[in-house]
């Protein structure tokens, strides 16, 4: 596959175009990666507002009806509900892995079986999160490139 990068004037919008004979799994992976790198979430930490890049998020967790965004070394709070974030981020390789957590699949270094039909995902930071058995089938579909329910 050939690649071409063209610098453009700042007044023009940036564009990624893929020309292919067949939309293969490799092409779909490239598109998913590009989409995962776009977007920001408005968050709060230490009474200051931040725009956190979606690509920097490792996971999002709800505790006591508050949603927390975890990046490497920082934790932010967002006013959005987990189900809203799930809908907004599903095209960006985020997946619900428990009743209270969304995981960025682009930040996972390994996945292994755990007890009681659950799995454990190790993140690039070395942190581990548990994937509830209810969501294991969605995880398997996502890893195969299929749409979850």
C-alpha positions, 0 to 999 in steps of 0.5 A: 500500500502506498502512502502520500502526505500533502501539506496544505494551507491552514485555511483548508480543512484537513482530510484523510482519503483512502483509495482502495480496491476492496474495503479490507479488515486492514482498511477498517482498522486504519479508519477506526484508528483515525476516528479514535484520534479525533475529538475532545471531552470537556472535563473538570479537575481542581476546579478548572475546565479542561478539554481532554483529547479522546485519544488520551483517555484510558477509561471512563468510570462512574462512581456515585453517579459521577463520571470520571475520565482517566488518562495517564497520570490524571483523573477528570470529572465530566458532567456527561452520563456514562450512557451518553459517553458510550453512545458518543465514543462507540465509533472511537473504539470505546467499549462498555466492559461493566455496568460502570466503565467504558474502556478505550480499546486502543489503550489495551496492551493485553487481555487474559481470562480471569475467574468466573468467566470474566476477563482482565485487560491490562492497559499500557500503563500497567493498570488492570481493569476487569471485564464483566462476563456480561460484556465479554461477548461484546469484547470478542466481537469488537476485537474481531471488528464486528459491531456489538449489540 
